[in-house]
Amino acid sequence: MTDQIFTPVTDTSLDTLREVEQRVLWLSTAIVDHANRVRPNPTGLKVGGHQASSASITSIMTALWFEHLRPEDRVSVKPHASPVLHAIEYLLGSLDERHLTTLRAFGGLQSYPSRTKDPVPADYSTGSVGIGATAPIWGAVSRRYVGGHFAPQAPGRQYSLVGDAELDEGAVWEAILDPRVAELGELVWVVDFNRQSLDRVVPIAGAHRMESFFAAAGWQVITVKYGAALEELFRRPGGDALRERIDGMANPEYQRLLRHAPDRLRELLPGTGPRAGAIRDLLAGVDDERLAEAVRGLGGHDHAALRQAFRAIDDTRPTVIIAYTVKGYGLPIEGHPQNHSALLTGPQVEELAARVGMSADAPWQRFTPGSDAAALCAGAAERLRRPVTAPAAPPAVPADLGRTPSGTATTQSALGRALLDLNRAAPQAGARVVTVSPDVSSSTNLGGWVNKVGVWSPEEHLDWFADDRETILHWREGPAGQHIELGIAEGNLVGLLGELGATWSRWGEPLLPIGVLYDPFVTRALEPWSFGIYAGGQSILVGTPSGVTLAPEGGAHQSIVTPSIGIEQPGCTTWEPAFALETEWCLLAALGRLGRPGGSSAYLRLSTRPVDQRLAAIPEDPAARERRRRQVVAGGYALRRAPGTPDATIVAMGALVPEALEAAERLEKLGTAVDVLCVVSPDLLFRAVQARRGLDDAPTWILDTLFPADRAAPLVTVLDGHPHTLAFLAGVTGTPATHLGVTAFGQSGDLESVHHAHGIDTDGIVAAVLDHTD
């Protein structure tokens, strides 16, 4: 089912809209100017800002906010247009004047729109190219999911305002081509088609190709190319020749025309083709001012054309409006190929102020009360006022489900089992869980969970294989499902994950989102995942299978650097459990941090290596079991303590704990006493180390538990990943240390051969200990 969205359009006069647009242009330009030329800058470091990029989209944003936008709509603003957004917020009364002088200052207006750091939170954080553009797609899916499972949400459009150069980013097309996206009629993209990138004028027009791409993906395509002044010339004798000439003109040639005076325009615009004479005759009847206005008057700056485009939106399918614009429109730097980061000079700012009726000495003037422009601003502010939504409290998540796994199991399989157990033990929490995967549900052991909860879809779909006895994974699709399956595009997965993790603050309904993907592809998804966390999305990312322990799969599927990524990612806690019960405990701890102010995301790195669960030695006593659980979720625990003072300490993580225990037994026979510590979260241990030095506020008790001073001994660390992940622990013990791990690409083979090749087998651990103790 597609939401039906009806957008009221005000009866604003075009002259009043144009007046407001000119004030927005001035304010956005002045905000950047103040940050660079007025505010003291003792270091001399360029502050920056994007006056030209802001100017190209000012008309579009003025039309949207002051005529078409509704409170239930959400807008993702292209990164370089943040000054325009702040100017509009100021005219609407939501941003205080004191903030206008703080662009890119510490604690001030952010360089790019931010949900978490700007004084007026943006609807979507942008700044990382392509990610902010696609965020409303995943926001639309999240809104529908929340509305279908919990509180109904008012239908609203999800707008993306993007620069045409941003469409070069592959993540954009990965998102657009996902089959589910064609069902999202609330999506509206407006492309600021100024045909410039950072360094140059884009040489190829590209609009027709872009139109074809969107249309092929099922989108409505609306092109707004020419403004009223040019359209009027096209209707005159010779106008069809002029249209043909401009339509066929290369981008750089057209942009160069914008830099010429009218007399030179008359000479160059007709060109040298067979119809040049007809164009000259046409231009002879046009005065200089009208000619200059017409050449610049593209559709993206014409309010009548924009109004018509917004009114034509078909809410039964996604829509893209390709609006032709001039980069730097209305500024002295308009159309210049190097205007992207250019800043107006003092005299140029004074000239602009005079032209728009402002003063550079008093730049922050709002409209005179009682004027039509002031009334338009006041009316828009009232229309866009959103009701305050108090976030619902996230469900209570148990710390322990009470089961003790036995036999041989993998941490990957433990994930699916833990989700099913949570559903039974805490149904309110289980109802808030939503899992996401890029076509790897069955291969990451989510099959049982998917069979239990079903697959989410806005509409019911018939499972044609429901009666096939050989079908193991039952694909029941409907609005009640709790698993969302995407195509093979990890960027889409983490983009959706970030938005599902933001529903508590955006829609007032917390979810517990878990994204599952192959661990080696975490690096592919890293940027959008990190940006989603920056934007306030709280979720769990599960990387599985991991490491060279995935031996037969070969080097293409063997991850090396992901343990380090977990440590270094802000806003996220990483765990790599060694046993099934640890997986459950860490998952529950991670779920308990989601969907709330001050919450955080998590990354779990899991393995397909079967491990004898008896090696975990889970205490039977309830108090001892709870003590073990607390140590696991805090970062690690002692799995084996040698009698008396140890000669060495082996610190192992994840899938290599069995090798560490076997090495300890062999060393004991050689007369070498060894402690074996199991690290579950190098991330939390590193934070504890930093806290000891006053660089973090994390608890430090876990370090005292793992590394008491009276047991300090030479250290050997080992993991199925890069060895520097645990290298910081040598600073805790203050002893000699050797760090074993994987530093080269893997290859296919049996587990013993692969581990031996990287020196992380039992022999490698024993040899490393003896190097310190012999």
WOWOKA-V226107 format. One line per field, one symbol per residue. ss: DSSP state (H for helix, E for strand, - for the rest). psi: psi as a letter, one per 40 degrees, with the letter a starting at -180 (. if undefined). burial: b if it has 24 or more other C-alpha atoms within 12 Angstrom, else e. A space follows every 10 residues. Layout:
ss->???
psi->???
burial->???
//
This chain:
ss->---------- ---HHHHHHH HHHHHHHHHH HHHHHHHH-- ---------- HHHHHHHHHH HHHHHHHH-- ---EEE--HH HHHHHHHHHH H-----HHHH H--------- ---------- ---------- HHHHHHHHHH HHHHHHHHH- -------EEE EEEHHHHH-H HHHHHH--HH HHH---EEEE EEE--E---- E-----HHHH HHHHHH---E EEEE-E-HHH HHHH----HH HHHHHHH--- HHHHHHH--- -HHHHHHHH- -----HHHHH HHHH---HHH HHHHHH-EHH H-HHHHHHHH H-------EE EEEE------ ---------- -----HHHHH HHHHHH--E- -E-------- -HHHHHHHHH HHH------- ---------- -------EE- HHHHHHHHHH HHHHH-HHHH HHEEEEE--- -HHH--HHHH HHH-EE---- E--------- ------EE-- --EEE----H HHHHHHHHHH --HHHH---- -EEEEEE-HH HHHHHHHHHH HHHH-----E EEE------- HHH-HHH--- -HHHHHHH-- -EEEE----H HHHHHHHHHH H--------- EEEEE----- EEHHHH---- -HHHHHHHHH HHHH-EEEEE -------EEE EEEHHHHHHH HHHHHHHHH- ---EEEEEE- -HHHHHHHHH HH-------- HHHHHH--HH H--EEEEE-- --HHH-HHHH HHH---EEEE ---------- HHHHHHH--- -HHHHHHHHH HHH-
psi->hhhhhhhihi fhiddddddd dddddddddd ddddddddhh gddehhdaig ddddddeddd dddddeddii deiihhhide eddddddddd deeehiddee eeheiheahi dihhdeeidh hidhhidhhd dddedddddd dddddddddb hhhhhiihih hiidddeehd ddddddehdd deegeehhhh hggefiadei hhdhdedddd ddddddeeih hhhgdiaddd ddddeihedd dddddddehi dddddddeei iddddddddd aeieeddddd ddddehiddd dddddegide ehdddddddd dehheeiihh hhhhihhehe ieehehdfed eihiiddddd dddddefihd dgefhiihhe iddddddddd dddehiihhh hihiihhidh eeihiiahii dddddddddd dddddgdddd dehhihigff ddeffedddd ddeihhidih ihheedehee hdhhghhiee iehhhiiggd dddddddddd eeddddeehh ighhhhihde edddeddddd ddddeehhih hhhiiiiedf dddiddfhid eddddddehi eihiigidid dddddddddd deeifiheii iihhhiiehh hhedddfhid hddddddddd ddeediihdh hihahidihh hihbeedddd ddddddddde ehhhihhhhd gddddddddd ddeeeifiie ddddddgide ehiihhihig ahdedededd dddfiiihhi aheiiaiiii dddddddefe addddddddd dde.
burial->ebbebbbebe ebebebbbbb bbbbbbbbbb bbbbbbbeee eeeeeebbbb bbbbbbbbbb bbbbbbbbbb bbbbbbbbbb bbbbbbbbbb bbebbebebb bbbbbeebbb bbbbbbbbbb bbbbbbbbbb bbbbbbbbbb bbbbbbbbbb eebbbbbbbb bbbbbbbeee bbbbbbbbeb bbbbbbbbbb bbbbbbbbee bbeebbbeeb beebeebbbb bbbbbbbbbb bbbbeeebbe bbbebbeebe bbbbbbbbbb ebeebbebbb beeeebbbbb ebbbebeeee bbbbbbbbbb bbbbbbbebb bebbbbbbbb bbbbbbbbbb bbbbbbbebb bbbbeeeebb ebbeebebeb eebbbbbeee eebbbbbbbb bebbeeeeee eeebbbbbbb beebbeeebb bbbbbbbbbb bbbeeeeebb bbbbbbbbbb bbebbbbbbb bbbbbbbbee eeeeeeeeee eebbbbbbbb bbbbbbbbbb bbbbbbbbbb bbbbbbbbbb bbbbbbbbbb bbbbbbbbbb bbbbbbbbbb bbbbbbbbbb bebeeebbbb bbbbbbbebb bbbbbbbbbb bbbbbbbbbb bbbbbbeebb bbbbbbbbbb bbbebbebee eeeebeebbb bbbbbbbbbb bbeeebbbbb bbbbbbbbbb bbbbbebbee ebbbbbbbbb bbbbbbbbbe eeeeeeeebb ebbbbbbeee bbbbbbbbbb bbbbbbbbbb ebbeebbbbb bbbebbbeee bbebbbbbbb bbbbbbbbbb eebe
//
